[in-house]
Amino acid sequence: MEITIWELCICIAGRLGEEDNFFNILPGGIYMENKLILDGNAVANAVKDDLKERIIALKDNGITPCLATILVGDDPSSATYVKMKGNACAKLGMESRKIHLSKETTTEQLLETITSLNEDSDVHGILLQHPVPSHIDERAAFEAIAIEKDVDGVTSFGYGQTALGFGKYPSCTPAAIMKIMDYYGIKASGKHAVVVGRSPILGKPVSALLLNEDATVTTCHSRTVNLADHVRQADIIIAAVGKPNFIQGDWVKPGAVILDAGYNKGNIGDVDYHACLEKASAITPVPGGVGPVTISMLLKHTVDSAERVMKK
Ligand code: NAP
């Protein structure tokens, strides 16, 4: 069995219980063989640390930031994601309101639930966990979320604002990708970013955010011809495909920065991590990369929303 240097390091560090001492820690992050490992947990902790005092100040003014999550049906992965978001709120002293609707819920019933949350002044952010059961008009449900509570940027209004460069709450995963780059001082300006995926919550908004940061952006999708050739041009690769180990090592230009938003069964990203690590200058692992930052951005957007209420 072949074992990579990375696996060997993790193995030894785990045994020593001293991962921080084992790696060569330089300003800006953990480097391995001159590769910068973009540590999502460190970024998420920095975002959450910044929120702590803001939450105390809100509470001093009688406002507890509250995220309402709506789960429709019994999909176990969706239930886990909702639980993680609730736990993250609780850890920071925020409130979370969990609304769990049966899988038979109609579009009209879901819209009524969203409307009542829009009208509830104690709720500052609304997250509809998706996908919803196929009989529900998901787009109509997203559009029903009030723009000032659309903390995951799912409405067309929120998306439009993000694309035009003044969105308050971009989708959380694209926002997380930009936050990781910002934390590590990775500049997009003038770089060629290739985004693989064009979903409304990920590929399209992250393409817009990168464009707003003056990157030259290529957005690829399932009909893209010669995908590998496009990816080979990239200074920055964003993987947002939903297929395990999809981005191959020989598609990566030496020195490229790779952000892997993918999260597939078995904790596997959309990037063939070990093969791509060889070529990249910086890369996010899965797990521990984009995922934790996504949740922290959701908390941040909810706190931002609560502060806007306080200032009114
Ligand atoms: P999605 O809605 O299924 O979109 C996938 C995109 O990939 C589509 O645009 C699709 O193209 C494109 N694609 C599929 N096969 C392709 C191929 N062979 N070549 C090129 N492009 C291809 O998925 P998503 O919601 O954006 O999620 C993508 C990944 O991110 C998933 O692994 C998901 O679990 C993960 N995710 C992670 C987080 C997080 O917090 N880390 C949050 C959200 C999503 P078409 O448009 O042509 O179909």
Boltz pocket constraint, residues with backbone or C-beta under 6 A from the ligand:
constraints:
  - pocket:
      binder: B
      contacts: [[A, 173], [A, 196], [A, 197], [A, 198], [A, 199], [A, 200], [A, 201], [A, 202], [A, 203], [A, 220], [A, 221], [A, 222], [A, 223], [A, 224], [A, 227], [A, 239], [A, 240], [A, 241], [A, 242], [A, 243], [A, 260], [A, 261], [A, 262], [A, 263], [A, 264], [A, 270], [A, 290], [A, 291], [A, 294], [A, 295]]
      max_distance: 6.0
